[in-house]
Amino acid sequence: MTEKPEVLVYDVPEAGRLLGMGRNKAYAAAAAGEIPTIRFGKLLRVPKVALDRMIEEACAAHAK
């Protein structure tokens, strides 16, 4: 049995779904810098580490 490789990046719609957003809202949030992105040529991706950090920071700020 082979293991699936760990996900390192999401596409923008996938990251949006994880955050409860639709496709258009996710792209708008990415364009506004609200979702962290990196570019590989024409591909726009959301690093899992950056998304996790963003969520953790938002939770910590909300808990204060």
CHARMM-style PDB file with segment names, atoms N, HN, CA, C and O in Angstrom:
ATOM      1  N   MET     1       0.849  -1.183   0.000  1.00  0.00      PROA
ATOM      2  CA  MET     1       0.000   0.000   0.000  1.00  0.00      PROA
ATOM      3  C   MET     1       0.890   1.240   0.000  1.00  0.00      PROA
ATOM      4  O   MET     1       1.811   1.346   0.810  1.00  0.00      PROA
ATOM      5  N   THR     2       0.620   2.166  -0.895  1.00  0.00      PROA
ATOM      6  HN  THR     2      -0.128   2.080  -1.553  1.00  0.00      PROA
ATOM      7  CA  THR     2       1.403   3.393  -0.968  1.00  0.00      PROA
ATOM      8  C   THR     2       0.652   4.526  -0.284  1.00  0.00      PROA
ATOM      9  O   THR     2      -0.573   4.622  -0.357  1.00  0.00      PROA
ATOM     10  N   GLU     3       1.414   5.371   0.376  1.00  0.00      PROA
ATOM     11  HN  GLU     3       2.409   5.293   0.435  1.00  0.00      PROA
ATOM     12  CA  GLU     3       0.835   6.515   1.064  1.00  0.00      PROA
ATOM     13  C   GLU     3       0.705   7.684   0.103  1.00  0.00      PROA
ATOM     14  O   GLU     3       1.527   7.865  -0.795  1.00  0.00      PROA
ATOM     15  N   LYS     4      -0.343   8.473   0.308  1.00  0.00      PROA
ATOM     16  HN  LYS     4      -1.011   8.326   1.038  1.00  0.00      PROA
ATOM     17  CA  LYS     4      -0.489   9.699  -0.476  1.00  0.00      PROA
ATOM     18  C   LYS     4       0.527  10.701   0.021  1.00  0.00      PROA
ATOM     19  O   LYS     4       0.750  10.803   1.228  1.00  0.00      PROA
ATOM     20  N   PRO     5       1.157  11.456  -0.890  1.00  0.00      PROA
ATOM     21  CA  PRO     5       2.088  12.492  -0.432  1.00  0.00      PROA
ATOM     22  C   PRO     5       1.335  13.588   0.316  1.00  0.00      PROA
ATOM     23  O   PRO     5       0.165  13.853   0.040  1.00  0.00      PROA
ATOM     24  N   GLU     6       2.014  14.212   1.255  1.00  0.00      PROA
ATOM     25  HN  GLU     6       2.965  13.997   1.480  1.00  0.00      PROA
ATOM     26  CA  GLU     6       1.414  15.308   2.015  1.00  0.00      PROA
ATOM     27  C   GLU     6       1.132  16.484   1.089  1.00  0.00      PROA
ATOM     28  O   GLU     6       1.950  16.824   0.234  1.00  0.00      PROA
ATOM     29  N   VAL     7      -0.017  17.093   1.266  1.00  0.00      PROA
ATOM     30  HN  VAL     7      -0.681  16.816   1.960  1.00  0.00      PROA
ATOM     31  CA  VAL     7      -0.389  18.256   0.471  1.00  0.00      PROA
ATOM     32  C   VAL     7       0.441  19.443   0.940  1.00  0.00      PROA
ATOM     33  O   VAL     7       0.454  19.756   2.130  1.00  0.00      PROA
ATOM     34  N   LEU     8       1.124  20.098   0.030  1.00  0.00      PROA
ATOM     35  HN  LEU     8       1.113  19.844  -0.938  1.00  0.00      PROA
ATOM     36  CA  LEU     8       1.934  21.266   0.361  1.00  0.00      PROA
ATOM     37  C   LEU     8       1.287  22.567  -0.092  1.00  0.00      PROA
ATOM     38  O   LEU     8       1.500  23.618   0.514  1.00  0.00      PROA
ATOM     39  N   VAL     9       0.492  22.495  -1.164  1.00  0.00      PROA
ATOM     40  HN  VAL     9       0.319  21.642  -1.656  1.00  0.00      PROA
ATOM     41  CA  VAL     9      -0.193  23.682  -1.676  1.00  0.00      PROA
ATOM     42  C   VAL     9      -1.605  23.305  -2.104  1.00  0.00      PROA
ATOM     43  O   VAL     9      -1.880  22.165  -2.480  1.00  0.00      PROA
ATOM     44  N   TYR    10      -2.488  24.291  -2.036  1.00  0.00      PROA
ATOM     45  HN  TYR    10      -2.265  25.216  -1.731  1.00  0.00      PROA
ATOM     46  CA  TYR    10      -3.857  24.144  -2.534  1.00  0.00      PROA
ATOM     47  C   TYR    10      -4.030  25.087  -3.708  1.00  0.00      PROA
ATOM     48  O   TYR    10      -3.325  26.091  -3.812  1.00  0.00      PROA
ATOM     49  N   ASP    11      -4.971  24.768  -4.599  1.00  0.00      PROA
ATOM     50  HN  ASP    11      -5.544  23.952  -4.515  1.00  0.00      PROA
ATOM     51  CA  ASP    11      -5.329  25.797  -5.568  1.00  0.00      PROA
ATOM     52  C   ASP    11      -6.279  26.758  -4.855  1.00  0.00      PROA
ATOM     53  O   ASP    11      -6.791  26.438  -3.782  1.00  0.00      PROA
ATOM     54  N   VAL    12      -6.515  27.912  -5.430  1.00  0.00      PROA
ATOM     55  HN  VAL    12      -6.099  28.172  -6.302  1.00  0.00      PROA
ATOM     56  CA  VAL    12      -7.290  28.954  -4.751  1.00  0.00      PROA
ATOM     57  C   VAL    12      -8.720  28.502  -4.438  1.00  0.00      PROA
ATOM     58  O   VAL    12      -9.186  28.728  -3.321  1.00  0.00      PROA
ATOM     59  N   PRO    13      -9.434  27.872  -5.380  1.00  0.00      PROA
ATOM     60  CA  PRO    13     -10.786  27.428  -5.030  1.00  0.00      PROA
ATOM     61  C   PRO    13     -10.810  26.400  -3.899  1.00  0.00      PROA
ATOM     62  O   PRO    13     -11.718  26.414  -3.068  1.00  0.00      PROA
ATOM     63  N   GLU    14      -9.814  25.506  -3.865  1.00  0.00      PROA
ATOM     64  HN  GLU    14      -9.076  25.494  -4.540  1.00  0.00      PROA
ATOM     65  CA  GLU    14      -9.743  24.505  -2.802  1.00  0.00      PROA
ATOM     66  C   GLU    14      -9.501  25.172  -1.447  1.00  0.00      PROA
ATOM     67  O   GLU    14     -10.145  24.820  -0.458  1.00  0.00      PROA
ATOM     68  N   ALA    15      -8.587  26.122  -1.400  1.00  0.00      PROA
ATOM     69  HN  ALA    15      -8.064  26.408  -2.204  1.00  0.00      PROA
ATOM     70  CA  ALA    15      -8.337  26.860  -0.158  1.00  0.00      PROA
ATOM     71  C   ALA    15      -9.588  27.611   0.262  1.00  0.00      PROA
ATOM     72  O   ALA    15      -9.912  27.666   1.448  1.00  0.00      PROA
ATOM     73  N   GLY    16     -10.288  28.185  -0.696  1.00  0.00      PROA
ATOM     74  HN  GLY    16     -10.024  28.140  -1.659  1.00  0.00      PROA
ATOM     75  CA  GLY    16     -11.534  28.880  -0.406  1.00  0.00      PROA
ATOM     76  C   GLY    16     -12.572  27.954   0.194  1.00  0.00      PROA
ATOM     77  O   GLY    16     -13.256  28.321   1.150  1.00  0.00      PROA
ATOM     78  N   ARG    17     -12.696  26.751  -0.358  1.00  0.00      PROA
ATOM     79  HN  ARG    17     -12.141  26.452  -1.134  1.00  0.00      PROA
ATOM     80  CA  ARG    17     -13.652  25.776   0.190  1.00  0.00      PROA
ATOM     81  C   ARG    17     -13.308  25.435   1.631  1.00  0.00      PROA
ATOM     82  O   ARG    17     -14.198  25.299   2.471  1.00  0.00      PROA
ATOM     83  N   LEU    18     -12.019  25.297   1.920  1.00  0.00      PROA
ATOM     84  HN  LEU    18     -11.296  25.407   1.238  1.00  0.00      PROA
ATOM     85  CA  LEU    18     -11.594  25.000   3.292  1.00  0.00      PROA
ATOM     86  C   LEU    18     -11.973  26.131   4.247  1.00  0.00      PROA
ATOM     87  O   LEU    18     -12.187  25.904   5.438  1.00  0.00      PROA
ATOM     88  N   LEU    19     -12.054  27.343   3.714  1.00  0.00      PROA
ATOM     89  HN  LEU    19     -11.880  27.527   2.746  1.00  0.00      PROA
ATOM     90  CA  LEU    19     -12.409  28.514   4.516  1.00  0.00      PROA
ATOM     91  C   LEU    19     -13.896  28.853   4.421  1.00  0.00      PROA
ATOM     92  O   LEU    19     -14.343  29.849   4.989  1.00  0.00      PROA
ATOM     93  N   GLY    20     -14.660  28.030   3.708  1.00  0.00      PROA
ATOM     94  HN  GLY    20     -14.296  27.220   3.246  1.00  0.00      PROA
ATOM     95  CA  GLY    20     -16.091  28.257   3.584  1.00  0.00      PROA
ATOM     96  C   GLY    20     -16.463  29.311   2.560  1.00  0.00      PROA
ATOM     97  O   GLY    20     -17.513  29.944   2.673  1.00  0.00      PROA
ATOM     98  N   MET    21     -15.610  29.507   1.556  1.00  0.00      PROA
ATOM     99  HN  MET    21     -14.757  28.993   1.464  1.00  0.00      PROA
ATOM    100  CA  MET    21     -15.849  30.510   0.520  1.00  0.00      PROA
ATOM    101  C   MET    21     -16.125  29.839  -0.813  1.00  0.00      PROA
ATOM    102  O   MET    21     -15.698  28.712  -1.061  1.00  0.00      PROA
ATOM    103  N   GLY    22     -16.836  30.542  -1.652  1.00  0.00      PROA
ATOM    104  HN  GLY    22     -17.183  31.458  -1.450  1.00  0.00      PROA
ATOM    105  CA  GLY    22     -17.010  30.107  -3.024  1.00  0.00      PROA
ATOM    106  C   GLY    22     -15.782  30.478  -3.848  1.00  0.00      PROA
ATOM    107  O   GLY    22     -14.874  31.161  -3.373  1.00  0.00      PROA
ATOM    108  N   ARG    23     -15.778  30.014  -5.085  1.00  0.00      PROA
ATOM    109  HN  ARG    23     -16.515  29.460  -5.471  1.00  0.00      PROA
ATOM    110  CA  ARG    23     -14.635  30.231  -5.989  1.00  0.00      PROA
ATOM    111  C   ARG    23     -14.341  31.719  -6.197  1.00  0.00      PROA
ATOM    112  O   ARG    23     -13.199  32.152  -6.044  1.00  0.00      PROA
ATOM    113  N   ASN    24     -15.361  32.498  -6.543  1.00  0.00      PROA
ATOM    114  HN  ASN    24     -16.289  32.146  -6.668  1.00  0.00      PROA
ATOM    115  CA  ASN    24     -15.147  33.916  -6.828  1.00  0.00      PROA
ATOM    116  C   ASN    24     -14.660  34.670  -5.597  1.00  0.00      PROA
ATOM    117  O   ASN    24     -13.752  35.495  -5.697  1.00  0.00      PROA
ATOM    118  N   LYS    25     -15.253  34.397  -4.442  1.00  0.00      PROA
ATOM    119  HN  LYS    25     -15.991  33.727  -4.361  1.00  0.00      PROA
ATOM    120  CA  LYS    25     -14.845  35.053  -3.197  1.00  0.00      PROA
ATOM    121  C   LYS    25     -13.401  34.678  -2.856  1.00  0.00      PROA
ATOM    122  O   LYS    25     -12.639  35.520  -2.382  1.00  0.00      PROA
ATOM    123  N   ALA    26     -13.025  33.426  -3.094  1.00  0.00      PROA
ATOM    124  HN  ALA    26     -13.645  32.742  -3.479  1.00  0.00      PROA
ATOM    125  CA  ALA    26     -11.657  32.982  -2.814  1.00  0.00      PROA
ATOM    126  C   ALA    26     -10.653  33.724  -3.691  1.00  0.00      PROA
ATOM    127  O   ALA    26      -9.615  34.169  -3.203  1.00  0.00      PROA
ATOM    128  N   TYR    27     -10.955  33.860  -4.983  1.00  0.00      PROA
ATOM    129  HN  TYR    27     -11.799  33.498  -5.380  1.00  0.00      PROA
ATOM    130  CA  TYR    27     -10.047  34.593  -5.868  1.00  0.00      PROA
ATOM    131  C   TYR    27      -9.979  36.068  -5.488  1.00  0.00      PROA
ATOM    132  O   TYR    27      -8.916  36.682  -5.572  1.00  0.00      PROA
ATOM    133  N   ALA    28     -11.107  36.638  -5.069  1.00  0.00      PROA
ATOM    134  HN  ALA    28     -11.971  36.139  -5.001  1.00  0.00      PROA
ATOM    135  CA  ALA    28     -11.115  38.042  -4.641  1.00  0.00      PROA
ATOM    136  C   ALA    28     -10.279  38.206  -3.372  1.00  0.00      PROA
ATOM    137  O   ALA    28      -9.529  39.173  -3.245  1.00  0.00      PROA
ATOM    138  N   ALA    29     -10.404  37.270  -2.437  1.00  0.00      PROA
ATOM    139  HN  ALA    29     -11.014  36.484  -2.539  1.00  0.00      PROA
ATOM    140  CA  ALA    29      -9.619  37.332  -1.201  1.00  0.00      PROA
ATOM    141  C   ALA    29      -8.132  37.156  -1.497  1.00  0.00      PROA
ATOM    142  O   ALA    29      -7.297  37.816  -0.878  1.00  0.00      PROA
ATOM    143  N   ALA    30      -7.797  36.288  -2.419  1.00  0.00      PROA
ATOM    144  HN  ALA    30      -8.475  35.752  -2.922  1.00  0.00      PROA
ATOM    145  CA  ALA    30      -6.398  36.093  -2.807  1.00  0.00      PROA
ATOM    146  C   ALA    30      -5.850  37.368  -3.454  1.00  0.00      PROA
ATOM    147  O   ALA    30      -4.729  37.780  -3.157  1.00  0.00      PROA
ATOM    148  N   ALA    31      -6.630  37.990  -4.330  1.00  0.00      PROA
ATOM    149  HN  ALA    31      -7.541  37.656  -4.571  1.00  0.00      PROA
ATOM    150  CA  ALA    31      -6.193  39.222  -4.998  1.00  0.00      PROA
ATOM    151  C   ALA    31      -6.010  40.357  -3.998  1.00  0.00      PROA
ATOM    152  O   ALA    31      -5.150  41.218  -4.182  1.00  0.00      PROA
ATOM    153  N   ALA    32      -6.826  40.361  -2.929  1.00  0.00      PROA
ATOM    154  HN  ALA    32      -7.524  39.661  -2.779  1.00  0.00      PROA
ATOM    155  CA  ALA    32      -6.737  41.403  -1.902  1.00  0.00      PROA
ATOM    156  C   ALA    32      -5.656  41.108  -0.866  1.00  0.00      PROA
ATOM    157  O   ALA    32      -5.419  41.915   0.033  1.00  0.00      PROA
ATOM    158  N   GLY    33      -4.997  39.947  -0.990  1.00  0.00      PROA
ATOM    159  HN  GLY    33      -5.190  39.292  -1.721  1.00  0.00      PROA
ATOM    160  CA  GLY    33      -3.949  39.587  -0.035  1.00  0.00      PROA
ATOM    161  C   GLY    33      -4.490  38.995   1.258  1.00  0.00      PROA
ATOM    162  O   GLY    33      -3.743  38.830   2.222  1.00  0.00      PROA
ATOM    163  N   GLU    34      -5.782  38.673   1.289  1.00  0.00      PROA
ATOM    164  HN  GLU    34      -6.389  38.807   0.505  1.00  0.00      PROA
ATOM    165  CA  GLU    34      -6.381  38.095   2.488  1.00  0.00      PROA
ATOM    166  C   GLU    34      -6.087  36.605   2.608  1.00  0.00      PROA
ATOM    167  O   GLU    34      -6.105  36.048   3.706  1.00  0.00      PROA
ATOM    168  N   ILE    35      -5.818  35.967   1.485  1.00  0.00      PROA
ATOM    169  HN  ILE    35      -5.804  36.419   0.593  1.00  0.00      PROA
ATOM    170  CA  ILE    35      -5.376  34.569   1.451  1.00  0.00      PROA
ATOM    171  C   ILE    35      -3.949  34.593   0.906  1.00  0.00      PROA
ATOM    172  O   ILE    35      -3.712  35.158  -0.161  1.00  0.00      PROA
ATOM    173  N   PRO    36      -2.993  33.989   1.620  1.00  0.00      PROA
ATOM    174  CA  PRO    36      -1.598  34.002   1.159  1.00  0.00      PROA
ATOM    175  C   PRO    36      -1.421  33.134  -0.082  1.00  0.00      PROA
ATOM    176  O   PRO    36      -1.883  31.994  -0.121  1.00  0.00      PROA
ATOM    177  N   THR    37      -0.758  33.671  -1.082  1.00  0.00      PROA
ATOM    178  HN  THR    37      -0.383  34.597  -1.051  1.00  0.00      PROA
ATOM    179  CA  THR    37      -0.552  32.926  -2.325  1.00  0.00      PROA
ATOM    180  C   THR    37       0.901  33.009  -2.779  1.00  0.00      PROA
ATOM    181  O   THR    37       1.648  33.914  -2.406  1.00  0.00      PROA
ATOM    182  N   ILE    38       1.265  32.039  -3.589  1.00  0.00      PROA
ATOM    183  HN  ILE    38       0.659  31.304  -3.892  1.00  0.00      PROA
ATOM    184  CA  ILE    38       2.537  32.061  -4.310  1.00  0.00      PROA
ATOM    185  C   ILE    38       2.229  31.735  -5.761  1.00  0.00      PROA
ATOM    186  O   ILE    38       1.221  31.095  -6.061  1.00  0.00      PROA
ATOM    187  N   ARG    39       3.090  32.171  -6.650  1.00  0.00      PROA
ATOM    188  HN  ARG    39       3.909  32.691  -6.407  1.00  0.00      PROA
ATOM    189  CA  ARG    39       2.865  31.968  -8.082  1.00  0.00      PROA
ATOM    190  C   ARG    39       3.972  31.083  -8.649  1.00  0.00      PROA
ATOM    191  O   ARG    39       5.157  31.292  -8.390  1.00  0.00      PROA
ATOM    192  N   PHE    40       3.549  30.085  -9.432  1.00  0.00      PROA
ATOM    193  HN  PHE    40       2.586  29.916  -9.643  1.00  0.00      PROA
ATOM    194  CA  PHE    40       4.455  29.235 -10.199  1.00  0.00      PROA
ATOM    195  C   PHE    40       4.116  29.473 -11.656  1.00  0.00      PROA
ATOM    196  O   PHE    40       3.232  28.820 -12.209  1.00  0.00      PROA
ATOM    197  N   GLY    41       4.816  30.405 -12.277  1.00  0.00      PROA
ATOM    198  HN  GLY    41       5.535  30.936 -11.827  1.00  0.00      PROA
ATOM    199  CA  GLY    41       4.461  30.768 -13.641  1.00  0.00      PROA
ATOM    200  C   GLY    41       3.066  31.358 -13.644  1.00  0.00      PROA
ATOM    201  O   GLY    41       2.830  32.391 -13.017  1.00  0.00      PROA
ATOM    202  N   LYS    42       2.133  30.716 -14.342  1.00  0.00      PROA
ATOM    203  HN  LYS    42       2.324  29.877 -14.851  1.00  0.00      PROA
ATOM    204  CA  LYS    42       0.751  31.188 -14.386  1.00  0.00      PROA
ATOM    205  C   LYS    42      -0.106  30.595 -13.262  1.00  0.00      PROA
ATOM    206  O   LYS    42      -1.236  31.034 -13.048  1.00  0.00      PROA
ATOM    207  N   LEU    43       0.421  29.611 -12.553  1.00  0.00      PROA
ATOM    208  HN  LEU    43       1.339  29.254 -12.727  1.00  0.00      PROA
ATOM    209  CA  LEU    43      -0.358  28.949 -11.509  1.00  0.00      PROA
ATOM    210  C   LEU    43      -0.312  29.735 -10.204  1.00  0.00      PROA
ATOM    211  O   LEU    43       0.763  30.118  -9.743  1.00  0.00      PROA
ATOM    212  N   LEU    44      -1.459  29.970  -9.620  1.00  0.00      PROA
ATOM    213  HN  LEU    44      -2.332  29.658  -9.994  1.00  0.00      PROA
ATOM    214  CA  LEU    44      -1.561  30.643  -8.333  1.00  0.00      PROA
ATOM    215  C   LEU    44      -1.918  29.575  -7.301  1.00  0.00      PROA
ATOM    216  O   LEU    44      -2.933  28.892  -7.439  1.00  0.00      PROA
ATOM    217  N   ARG    45      -1.093  29.431  -6.277  1.00  0.00      PROA
ATOM    218  HN  ARG    45      -0.269  29.986  -6.165  1.00  0.00      PROA
ATOM    219  CA  ARG    45      -1.300  28.403  -5.265  1.00  0.00      PROA
ATOM    220  C   ARG    45      -1.262  29.012  -3.868  1.00  0.00      PROA
ATOM    221  O   ARG    45      -0.686  30.077  -3.646  1.00  0.00      PROA
ATOM    222  N   VAL    46      -1.895  28.302  -2.931  1.00  0.00      PROA
ATOM    223  HN  VAL    46      -2.362  27.436  -3.111  1.00  0.00      PROA
ATOM    224  CA  VAL    46      -1.943  28.716  -1.532  1.00  0.00      PROA
ATOM    225  C   VAL    46      -1.134  27.698  -0.729  1.00  0.00      PROA
ATOM    226  O   VAL    46      -1.536  26.538  -0.636  1.00  0.00      PROA
ATOM    227  N   PRO    47       0.006  28.109  -0.143  1.00  0.00      PROA
ATOM    228  CA  PRO    47       0.800  27.168   0.644  1.00  0.00      PROA
ATOM    229  C   PRO    47       0.030  26.733   1.887  1.00  0.00      PROA
ATOM    230  O   PRO    47      -0.527  27.567   2.601  1.00  0.00      PROA
ATOM    231  N   LYS    48       0.002  25.433   2.142  1.00  0.00      PROA
ATOM    232  HN  LYS    48       0.455  24.756   1.562  1.00  0.00      PROA
ATOM    233  CA  LYS    48      -0.693  24.890   3.311  1.00  0.00      PROA
ATOM    234  C   LYS    48      -0.150  25.504   4.592  1.00  0.00      PROA
ATOM    235  O   LYS    48      -0.924  25.856   5.483  1.00  0.00      PROA
ATOM    236  N   VAL    49       1.157  25.636   4.698  1.00  0.00      PROA
ATOM    237  HN  VAL    49       1.785  25.350   3.975  1.00  0.00      PROA
ATOM    238  CA  VAL    49       1.781  26.189   5.899  1.00  0.00      PROA
ATOM    239  C   VAL    49       1.304  27.621   6.138  1.00  0.00      PROA
ATOM    240  O   VAL    49       0.982  27.982   7.270  1.00  0.00      PROA
ATOM    241  N   ALA    50       1.257  28.428   5.099  1.00  0.00      PROA
ATOM    242  HN  ALA    50       1.519  28.135   4.180  1.00  0.00      PROA
ATOM    243  CA  ALA    50       0.829  29.816   5.245  1.00  0.00      PROA
ATOM    244  C   ALA    50      -0.652  29.902   5.595  1.00  0.00      PROA
ATOM    245  O   ALA    50      -1.051  30.746   6.397  1.00  0.00      PROA
ATOM    246  N   LEU    51      -1.470  29.035   5.001  1.00  0.00      PROA
ATOM    247  HN  LEU    51      -1.146  28.348   4.350  1.00  0.00      PROA
ATOM    248  CA  LEU    51      -2.895  29.028   5.312  1.00  0.00      PROA
ATOM    249  C   LEU    51      -3.127  28.595   6.760  1.00  0.00      PROA
ATOM    250  O   LEU    51      -3.932  29.198   7.469  1.00  0.00      PROA
ATOM    251  N   ASP    52      -2.424  27.555   7.194  1.00  0.00      PROA
ATOM    252  HN  ASP    52      -1.770  27.065   6.617  1.00  0.00      PROA
ATOM    253  CA  ASP    52      -2.533  27.101   8.585  1.00  0.00      PROA
ATOM    254  C   ASP    52      -2.120  28.206   9.552  1.00  0.00      PROA
ATOM    255  O   ASP    52      -2.782  28.427  10.566  1.00  0.00      PROA
ATOM    256  N   ARG    53      -1.027  28.899   9.240  1.00  0.00      PROA
ATOM    257  HN  ARG    53      -0.489  28.720   8.416  1.00  0.00      PROA
ATOM    258  CA  ARG    53      -0.542  29.992  10.095  1.00  0.00      PROA
ATOM    259  C   ARG    53      -1.564  31.126  10.152  1.00  0.00      PROA
ATOM    260  O   ARG    53      -1.822  31.681  11.220  1.00  0.00      PROA
ATOM    261  N   MET    54      -2.140  31.467   9.007  1.00  0.00      PROA
ATOM    262  HN  MET    54      -1.930  31.016   8.139  1.00  0.00      PROA
ATOM    263  CA  MET    54      -3.141  32.522   8.948  1.00  0.00      PROA
ATOM    264  C   MET    54      -4.340  32.176   9.842  1.00  0.00      PROA
ATOM    265  O   MET    54      -4.845  33.033  10.567  1.00  0.00      PROA
ATOM    266  N   ILE    55      -4.785  30.937   9.788  1.00  0.00      PROA
ATOM    267  HN  ILE    55      -4.375  30.240   9.199  1.00  0.00      PROA
ATOM    268  CA  ILE    55      -5.923  30.500  10.607  1.00  0.00      PROA
ATOM    269  C   ILE    55      -5.563  30.525  12.085  1.00  0.00      PROA
ATOM    270  O   ILE    55      -6.355  30.982  12.909  1.00  0.00      PROA
ATOM    271  N   GLU    56      -4.375  30.037  12.427  1.00  0.00      PROA
ATOM    272  HN  GLU    56      -3.731  29.666  11.758  1.00  0.00      PROA
ATOM    273  CA  GLU    56      -3.926  30.053  13.827  1.00  0.00      PROA
ATOM    274  C   GLU    56      -3.856  31.470  14.373  1.00  0.00      PROA
ATOM    275  O   GLU    56      -4.296  31.722  15.495  1.00  0.00      PROA
ATOM    276  N   GLU    57      -3.310  32.396  13.598  1.00  0.00      PROA
ATOM    277  HN  GLU    57      -2.953  32.192  12.687  1.00  0.00      PROA
ATOM    278  CA  GLU    57      -3.203  33.791  14.035  1.00  0.00      PROA
ATOM    279  C   GLU    57      -4.569  34.433  14.203  1.00  0.00      PROA
ATOM    280  O   GLU    57      -4.791  35.212  15.129  1.00  0.00      PROA
ATOM    281  N   ALA    58      -5.488  34.097  13.293  1.00  0.00      PROA
ATOM    282  HN  ALA    58      -5.308  33.463  12.540  1.00  0.00      PROA
ATOM    283  CA  ALA    58      -6.848  34.641  13.399  1.00  0.00      PROA
ATOM    284  C   ALA    58      -7.555  34.107  14.656  1.00  0.00      PROA
ATOM    285  O   ALA    58      -8.274  34.838  15.336  1.00  0.00      PROA
ATOM    286  N   CYS    59      -7.335  32.830  14.944  1.00  0.00      PROA
ATOM    287  HN  CYS    59      -6.750  32.236  14.391  1.00  0.00      PROA
ATOM    288  CA  CYS    59      -7.935  32.225  16.136  1.00  0.00      PROA
ATOM    289  C   CYS    59      -7.340  32.834  17.402  1.00  0.00      PROA
ATOM    290  O   CYS    59      -8.061  33.100  18.364  1.00  0.00      PROA
ATOM    291  N   ALA    60      -6.033  33.052  17.401  1.00  0.00      PROA
ATOM    292  HN  ALA    60      -5.448  32.835  16.620  1.00  0.00      PROA
ATOM    293  CA  ALA    60      -5.376  33.642  18.574  1.00  0.00      PROA
ATOM    294  C   ALA    60      -5.847  35.069  18.804  1.00  0.00      PROA
ATOM    295  O   ALA    60      -6.063  35.475  19.946  1.00  0.00      PROA
ATOM    296  N   ALA    61      -6.010  35.832  17.730  1.00  0.00      PROA
ATOM    297  HN  ALA    61      -5.835  35.502  16.802  1.00  0.00      PROA
ATOM    298  CA  ALA    61      -6.478  37.213  17.847  1.00  0.00      PROA
ATOM    299  C   ALA    61      -7.923  37.245  18.327  1.00  0.00      PROA
ATOM    300  O   ALA    61      -8.311  38.139  19.080  1.00  0.00      PROA
ATOM    301  N   HSD    62      -8.706  36.291  17.902  1.00  0.00      PROA
ATOM    302  HN  HSD    62      -8.391  35.565  17.290  1.00  0.00      PROA
ATOM    303  CA  HSD    62     -10.117  36.237  18.306  1.00  0.00      PROA
ATOM    304  C   HSD    62     -10.266  35.822  19.769  1.00  0.00      PROA
ATOM    305  O   HSD    62     -11.219  36.217  20.441  1.00  0.00      PROA
ATOM    306  N   ALA    63      -9.309  35.017  20.259  1.00  0.00      PROA
ATOM    307  HN  ALA    63      -8.535  34.696  19.713  1.00  0.00      PROA
ATOM    308  CA  ALA    63      -9.371  34.528  21.641  1.00  0.00      PROA
ATOM    309  C   ALA    63      -8.987  35.601  22.655  1.00  0.00      PROA
ATOM    310  O   ALA    63      -9.285  35.464  23.842  1.00  0.00      PROA
ATOM    311  N   LYS    64      -8.330  36.665  22.203  1.00  0.00      PROA
ATOM    312  HN  LYS    64      -8.088  36.777  21.239  1.00  0.00      PROA
ATOM    313  CA  LYS    64      -7.883  37.717  23.131  1.00  0.00      PROA
ATOM    314  C   LYS    64      -9.018  38.534  23.646  1.00  0.00      PROA
ATOM    315  OT1 LYS    64      -8.808  39.456  24.434  1.00  0.00      PROA
TER     316      LYS     64
END
